[in-house]
């Protein structure tokens, strides 16, 4: 326990694309993403700002770990669609990690169906894709590792 009732907390901060400058409370530089095991004192309104040349600044409240997708400034329609697709895959594989894991265990489910649709897997190839996802899940160290492997394996661009 430390100051103002907060707890010191170790967090991981990653981003797509990497190399974003991270600032605690908007002005204290913490370094560049990816940052692993950064210790931060958590207070009621602790926030981070991520900045990268050519991308919009991203503000967020402190949580256990972060993965942030930075939005390019003035993107084309095609780039916006790529970012939306990549964000959806990230949300399903990071935020919905446990649900995807459970769906993969039984070979079906709402999260898995959404992931397959977002990955644009044709219905005729879904059985094979599910086996590939199960293998990626088994070979992953954590949700972010799984998410990275899914993006790479299914050729979803992360950087633009």
KEZA-112919 format. One record per atom (N, C-alpha, C): residue in one letter; x, z, y; atom name; residue number from 1. Coordinates in steps of 0.02 Angstrom, whole numbers, plus 50000, padded with zeros to 5 digits. Atoms other than C-alpha are relative to their C-alpha. Layout:
BEGIN
  type     c1     c3     c2  atom  seq
     A      X      Z      Y    CA  NUM
...
//
This chain:
BEGIN
  type     c1     c3     c2  atom  seq
     X  50042  50000  49941     N    1
     X  50000  50000  50000    CA    1
     X  50045  50000  50062     C    1
     X  49962  50000  49938     N    2
     X  50064  49962  50174    CA    2
     X  49953  49988  50059     C    2
     X  50035  50003  49936     N    3
     X  50007  49956  50356    CA    3
     X  49928  49975  50000     C    3
     X  50070  50021  49988     N    4
     X  49822  49941  50407    CA    4
     X  49960  49991  49937     C    4
     X  50041  50003  50061     N    5
     X  49757  49967  50231    CA    5
     X  50011  49939  49958     C    5
     X  49989  50060  50039     N    6
     X  49829  49803  50167    CA    6
     X  50048  50013  49943     C    6
     X  49953  49996  50056     N    7
     X  49931  49771  50011    CA    7
     X  50052  49946  50008     C    7
     X  49951  50053  50003     N    8
     X  50095  49681  49999    CA    8
     X  49981  49957  49940     C    8
     X  50025  50045  50051     N    9
     X  50055  49528  49897    CA    9
     X  50049  49942  49992     C    9
     X  49959  50060  50014     N   10
     X  50161  49394  49812    CA   10
     X  49953  49942  49990     C   10
     X  50042  50059  50007     N   11
     X  50086  49222  49829    CA   11
     X  50044  49938  49991     C   11
     X  49967  50065  50007     N   12
     X  50132  49043  49788    CA   12
     X  49963  49953  50047     C   12
     X  50031  50047  49954     N   13
     X  50102  48909  49919    CA   13
     X  50028  49931  49984     C   13
     X  49980  50068  50015     N   14
     X  50106  48726  49868    CA   14
     X  49955  49952  50039     C   14
     X  50040  50048  49963     N   15
     X  50042  48568  49950    CA   15
     X  50011  49929  49974     C   15
     X  49995  50072  50009     N   16
     X  50009  48383  49927    CA   16
     X  49994  49969  50069     C   16
     X  49932  50005  50027     N   17
     X  50120  48313  49995    CA   17
     X  50040  50063  50013     C   17
     X  49958  49942  49988     N   18
     X  50257  48444  49982    CA   18
     X  50038  49992  50065     C   18
     X  49960  50004  49939     N   19
     X  50370  48484  50129    CA   19
     X  49964  50021  50062     C   19
     X  50036  49976  49942     N   20
     X  50240  48563  50243    CA   20
     X  50032  50066  50024     C   20
     X  49975  49938  49971     N   21
     X  50303  48699  50360    CA   21
     X  49944  50052  49997     C   21
     X  50050  49948  50007     N   22
     X  50213  48864  50327    CA   22
     X  50014  50055  50052     C   22
     X  49994  49948  49948     N   23
     X  50181  48989  50468    CA   23
     X  49950  50055  49986     C   23
     X  50043  49942  50007     N   24
     X  50112  49165  50445    CA   24
     X  49972  50018  50068     C   24
     X  50035  49982  49938     N   25
     X  49985  49211  50579    CA   25
     X  50014  49949  50055     C   25
     X  49992  50054  49953     N   26
     X  50020  49044  50661    CA   26
     X  50068  49992  50031     C   26
     X  49937  50005  49964     N   27
     X  50195  49082  50723    CA   27
     X  50062  50024  49961     C   27
     X  49943  49974  50037     N   28
     X  50306  49169  50593    CA   28
     X  50018  49950  49944     C   28
     X  49984  50050  50050     N   29
     X  50397  49033  50493    CA   29
     X  50018  50032  49933     C   29
     X  49986  49975  50067     N   30
     X  50398  49064  50305    CA   30
     X  50043  49951  49960     C   30
     X  49963  50051  50037     N   31
     X  50480  48902  50250    CA   31
     X  49958  49939  49989     C   31
     X  50031  50065  50014     N   32
     X  50429  48736  50176    CA   32
     X  49972  50001  49929     C   32
     X  50030  50003  50067     N   33
     X  50313  48702  50028    CA   33
     X  50042  49955  49955     C   33
     X  50032  49944  50034     N   34
     X  50329  48732  49885    CA   34
     X  50037  50066  50012     C   34
     X  49973  49933  49994     N   35
     X  50355  48918  49916    CA   35
     X  49975  50040  49940     C   35
     X  50019  49963  50059     N   36
     X  50355  49024  49759    CA   36
     X  50015  50074  50010     C   36
     X  49991  49927  49996     N   37
     X  50331  49213  49755    CA   37
     X  50020  50025  50070     C   37
     X  49991  49975  49932     N   38
     X  50324  49242  49944    CA   38
     X  49961  50065  50006     C   38
     X  50034  49936  49992     N   39
     X  50284  49424  49983    CA   39
     X  49974  50005  50072     C   39
     X  50033  49996  49935     N   40
     X  50160  49444  50126    CA   40
     X  49956  50063  50001     C   40
     X  50044  49943  49993     N   41
     X  50073  49599  50190    CA   41
     X  49930  49974  50014     C   41
     X  50069  50023  49991     N   42
     X  49887  49568  50170    CA   42
     X  49963  50049  50045     C   42
     X  50042  49962  49954     N   43
     X  49780  49629  50313    CA   43
     X  49933  49963  50003     C   43
     X  50066  50031  50001     N   44
     X  49595  49591  50345    CA   44
     X  49996  49928  50024     C   44
     X  50006  50068  49972     N   45
     X  49626  49432  50446    CA   45
     X  50066  49963  49997     C   45
     X  49937  50035  50007     N   46
     X  49795  49371  50385    CA   46
     X  49987  49926  49983     C   46
     X  50010  50072  50013     N   47
     X  49807  49181  50391    CA   47
     X  50066  49963  50003     C   47
     X  49942  50045  50000     N   48
     X  49930  49041  50365    CA   48
     X  49980  49934  50033     C   48
     X  50009  50068  49974     N   49
     X  49950  48874  50452    CA   49
     X  50054  49957  49967     C   49
     X  49953  50048  50028     N   50
     X  50030  48726  50363    CA   50
     X  50002  49940  50046     C   50
     X  49991  50057  49955     N   51
     X  50102  48586  50470    CA   51
     X  50048  49951  49969     C   51
     X  49954  50053  50023     N   52
     X  50179  48419  50423    CA   52
     X  49988  49940  50045     C   52
     X  50003  50059  49958     N   53
     X  50219  48269  50530    CA   53
     X  49955  49947  49969     C   53
     X  50044  50052  50024     N   54
     X  50082  48137  50514    CA   54
     X  49937  50026  49965     C   54
     X  50057  49970  50033     N   55
     X  49955  48260  50441    CA   55
     X  49968  50051  50046     C   55
     X  50036  49949  49962     N   56
     X  49822  48373  50514    CA   56
     X  50025  50069  49980     C   56
     X  49983  49931  50016     N   57
     X  49867  48557  50527    CA   57
     X  49946  50030  49956     C   57
     X  50048  49969  50046     N   58
     X  49784  48662  50392    CA   58
     X  50005  50076  50007     C   58
     X  50003  49927  49992     N   59
     X  49730  48843  50426    CA   59
     X  49964  50030  49940     C   59
     X  50035  49967  50054     N   60
     X  49684  48962  50286    CA   60
     X  50012  50075  49999     C   60
     X  49994  49928  50008     N   61
     X  49650  49145  50253    CA   61
     X  50039  50015  49938     C   61
     X  49957  49981  50055     N   62
     X  49767  49236  50135    CA   62
     X  49961  50014  49936     C   62
     X  50027  49987  50066     N   63
     X  49724  49234  49950    CA   63
     X  50060  50009  49953     C   63
     X  49945  49987  50048     N   64
     X  49827  49258  49790    CA   64
     X  50050  49943  49998     C   64
     X  49955  50057  50000     N   65
     X  49899  49082  49789    CA   65
     X  49963  49943  50033     C   65
     X  50031  50057  49966     N   66
     X  49869  48919  49878    CA   66
     X  50026  49936  49972     C   66
     X  49979  50069  50005     N   67
     X  49872  48737  49843    CA   67
     X  49958  49963  50052     C   67
     X  50034  50032  49944     N   68
     X  49829  48638  49998    CA   68
     X  50011  49925  49996     C   68
     X  49994  50072  49993     N   69
     X  49793  48452  50011    CA   69
     X  49995  49985  50074     C   69
     X  49998  50016  49929     N   70
     X  49845  48396  50184    CA   70
     X  49967  49932  50012     C   70
     X  50035  50062  49983     N   71
     X  49738  48262  50266    CA   71
     X  50043  49959  50048     C   71
     X  49962  50042  49954     N   72
     X  49830  48114  50343    CA   72
     X  49961  49990  50065     C   72
     X  50032  50016  49936     N   73
     X  49796  48081  50527    CA   73
     X  49981  49926  50000     C   73
     X  50025  50069  49994     N   74
     X  49693  47923  50557    CA   74
     X  50008  49959  49936     C   74
     X  49993  50037  50062     N   75
     X  49683  47869  50375    CA   75
     X  49953  49940  49997     C   75
     X  50044  50057  50012     N   76
     X  49612  47701  50322    CA   76
     X  49945  50023  49953     C   76
     X  50055  49984  50046     N   77
     X  49451  47698  50221    CA   77
     X  50026  50010  49928     C   77
     X  49971  49995  50067     N   78
     X  49552  47668  50062    CA   78
     X  50038  50066  49991     C   78
     X  49963  49937  50003     N   79
     X  49665  47817  50101    CA   79
     X  49953  50060  49996     C   79
     X  50050  49946  50002     N   80
     X  49513  47929  50134    CA   80
     X  49970  50006  49930     C   80
     X  50028  50000  50068     N   81
     X  49441  47878  49965    CA   81
     X  50051  50028  49950     C   81
     X  49948  49973  50044     N   82
     X  49608  47915  49878    CA   82
     X  50006  50076  50009     C   82
     X  49994  49928  49987     N   83
     X  49619  48086  49962    CA   83
     X  49940  50037  49971     C   83
     X  50061  49969  50027     N   84
     X  49438  48126  49914    CA   84
     X  50004  50004  49924     C   84
     X  49994  50000  50073     N   85
     X  49470  48077  49733    CA   85
     X  50051  50052  49977     C   85
     X  49948  49953  50019     N   86
     X  49631  48177  49724    CA   86
     X  49977  50072  50012     C   86
     X  50026  49933  49986     N   87
     X  49547  48329  49806    CA   87
     X  49950  50022  49947     C   87
     X  50050  49984  50051     N   88
     X  49405  48321  49679    CA   88
     X  50035  50018  49935     C   88
     X  49962  49983  50060     N   89
     X  49529  48317  49534    CA   89
     X  50033  50068  50008     C   89
     X  49968  49936  49987     N   90
     X  49625  48462  49613    CA   90
     X  49949  50057  49994     C   90
     X  50051  49947  50003     N   91
     X  49465  48565  49636    CA   91
     X  49977  50013  49929     C   91
     X  50023  49991  50069     N   92
     X  49407  48534  49458    CA   92
     X  50054  50033  49957     C   92
     X  49947  49975  50043     N   93
     X  49577  48573  49381    CA   93
     X  50031  50065  50023     C   93
     X  49973  49937  49975     N   94
     X  49626  48719  49493    CA   94
     X  49945  50053  50006     C   94
     X  50055  49952  49990     N   95
     X  49467  48806  49551    CA   95
     X  49958  50006  49937     C   95
     X  50040  50001  50061     N   96
     X  49373  48754  49394    CA   96
     X  50041  50003  49936     C   96
     X  49955  50000  50057     N   97
     X  49521  48782  49278    CA   97
     X  49970  50033  49938     C   97
     X  50028  49965  50058     N   98
     X  49435  48910  49165    CA   98
     X  49942  49961  49969     C   98
     X  50057  50038  50025     N   99
     X  49278  48804  49151    CA   99
     X  50023  49937  49964     C   99
     X  49972  50060  50032     N  100
     X  49379  48647  49111    CA  100
     X  50031  50020  49933     C  100
     X  49969  49975  50061     N  101
     X  49477  48748  48983    CA  101
     X  49947  50013  49946     C  101
     X  50054  49985  50047     N  102
     X  49315  48808  48901    CA  102
     X  49968  49935  49976     C  102
     X  50029  50064  50019     N  103
     X  49241  48631  48904    CA  103
     X  50046  49962  49953     C  103
     X  49953  50034  50044     N  104
     X  49399  48560  48825    CA  104
     X  50002  50031  49931     C  104
     X  49999  49966  50065     N  105
     X  49391  48691  48687    CA  105
     X  49944  49975  49955     C  105
     X  50057  50024  50040     N  106
     X  49221  48623  48632    CA  106
     X  49992  49923  50005     C  106
     X  50002  50073  49995     N  107
     X  49251  48442  48685    CA  107
     X  49945  49971  50042     C  107
     X  50053  50024  49956     N  108
     X  49108  48432  48810    CA  108
     X  49983  50053  50051     C  108
     X  50023  49953  49949     N  109
     X  49031  48511  48964    CA  109
     X  49997  49968  50068     C  109
     X  50011  50026  49933     N  110
     X  48985  48487  49145    CA  110
     X  50065  49988  50038     C  110
     X  49937  50008  49963     N  111
     X  49159  48515  49218    CA  111
     X  50041  49943  49970     C  111
     X  49963  50053  50033     N  112
     X  49239  48402  49089    CA  112
     X  49970  49931  50016     C  112
     X  50034  50062  49983     N  113
     X  49109  48266  49121    CA  113
     X  50016  49979  50072     C  113
     X  49983  50015  49931     N  114
     X  49142  48278  49309    CA  114
     X  50073  49977  50007     C  114
     X  49930  50020  49997     N  115
     X  49330  48269  49281    CA  115
     X  50010  49930  49973     C  115
     X  49995  50067  50029     N  116
     X  49314  48116  49169    CA  116
     X  49973  49947  50048     C  116
     X  50029  50047  49952     N  117
     X  49203  48031  49298    CA  117
     X  50047  49990  50060     C  117
     X  49954  50004  49943     N  118
     X  49324  48071  49440    CA  118
     X  50063  49962  49981     C  118
     X  49941  50036  50025     N  119
     X  49469  48006  49334    CA  119
     X  49985  49927  49983     C  119
     X  50023  50068  50014     N  120
     X  49366  47847  49308    CA  120
     X  50015  49978  49929     C  120
     X  49989  50016  50071     N  121
     X  49379  47854  49118    CA  121
     X  49937  49966  49975     C  121
     X  50059  50034  50028     N  122
     X  49262  47724  49040    CA  122
     X  49972  50039  49941     C  122
     X  50034  49962  50054     N  123
     X  49135  47796  48918    CA  123
     X  50032  49985  49932     C  123
     X  49971  50019  50064     N  124
     X  49216  47701  48774    CA  124
     X  50068  50033  49987     C  124
     X  49934  49969  50007     N  125
     X  49383  47791  48807    CA  125
     X  49999  50075  50009     C  125
     X  50004  49929  49984     N  126
     X  49318  47966  48839    CA  126
     X  50025  50046  49944     C  126
     X  49975  49960  50055     N  127
     X  49356  48034  48665    CA  127
     X  50076  50006  50001     C  127
     X  49928  50000  49996     N  128
     X  49537  47983  48682    CA  128
     X  50024  50040  50061     C  128
     X  49982  49964  49938     N  129
     X  49545  48051  48861    CA  129
     X  49993  50075  49990     C  129
     X  50010  49928  50014     N  130
     X  49476  48219  48802    CA  130
     X  50058  50026  49958     C  130
     X  49943  49979  50041     N  131
     X  49613  48229  48669    CA  131
     X  50064  50005  50043     C  131
     X  49942  49999  49955     N  132
     X  49743  48187  48803    CA  132
     X  49997  50062  50046     C  132
     X  50008  49941  49957     N  133
     X  49673  48322  48919    CA  133
     X  50013  50064  49961     C  133
     X  49987  49940  50041     N  134
     X  49675  48449  48777    CA  134
     X  50075  50010  49989     C  134
     X  49927  49996  50008     N  135
     X  49859  48408  48746    CA  135
     X  50034  50022  50065     C  135
     X  49971  49980  49936     N  136
     X  49899  48424  48932    CA  136
     X  49987  50073  50013     C  136
     X  50017  49929  49991     N  137
     X  49808  48592  48938    CA  137
     X  50046  50043  49958     C  137
     X  49959  49960  50046     N  138
     X  49905  48656  48787    CA  138
     X  50073  50002  50022     C  138
     X  49930  50006  49980     N  139
     X  50070  48599  48863    CA  139
     X  50013  50025  50071     C  139
     X  49993  49979  49930     N  140
     X  50039  48675  49037    CA  140
     X  50013  50074  50006     C  140
     X  49981  49931  49988     N  141
     X  50114  48835  49102    CA  141
     X  49947  50039  50040     C  141
     X  50049  49967  49957     N  142
     X  49976  48871  49229    CA  142
     X  49953  49946  50028     C  142
     X  50047  50050  49973     N  143
     X  49830  48788  49321    CA  143
     X  50032  49946  50043     C  143
     X  49969  50051  49957     N  144
     X  49942  48701  49449    CA  144
     X  50039  49950  49958     C  144
     X  49964  50044  50045     N  145
     X  50052  48630  49310    CA  145
     X  49952  49953  49965     C  145
     X  50052  50041  50032     N  146
     X  49896  48568  49219    CA  146
     X  49974  49947  50049     C  146
     X  50026  50045  49949     N  147
     X  49829  48492  49380    CA  147
     X  50049  49943  50015     C  147
     X  49948  50051  49988     N  148
     X  49994  48402  49415    CA  148
     X  50003  49950  49943     C  148
     X  49994  50043  50059     N  149
     X  50001  48335  49237    CA  149
     X  49939  49953  49995     C  149
     X  50060  50043  50002     N  150
     X  49821  48270  49246    CA  150
     X  50006  49944  50052     C  150
     X  49993  50051  49948     N  151
     X  49854  48180  49411    CA  151
     X  50051  49947  49979     C  151
     X  49948  50048  50020     N  152
     X  50013  48101  49343    CA  152
     X  49978  49959  49940     C  152
     X  50019  50035  50062     N  153
     X  49945  48058  49170    CA  153
     X  49946  49947  50012     C  153
     X  50056  50046  49987     N  154
     X  49788  47975  49240    CA  154
     X  50012  49958  50064     C  154
     X  49978  50042  49945     N  155
     X  49884  47891  49383    CA  155
     X  49958  50007  50063     C  155
     X  50035  49987  49937     N  156
     X  49792  47974  49527    CA  156
     X  50054  50014  50053     C  156
     X  49947  49991  49950     N  157
     X  49902  47955  49682    CA  157
     X  49992  50067  50037     C  157
     X  50000  49937  49963     N  158
     X  49950  48121  49763    CA  158
     X  50026  49992  50071     C  158
     X  49969  50009  49935     N  159
     X  50048  48053  49910    CA  159
     X  49983  49931  50027     C  159
     X  50021  50064  49970     N  160
     X  50003  47916  50031    CA  160
     X  50041  49984  50060     C  160
//
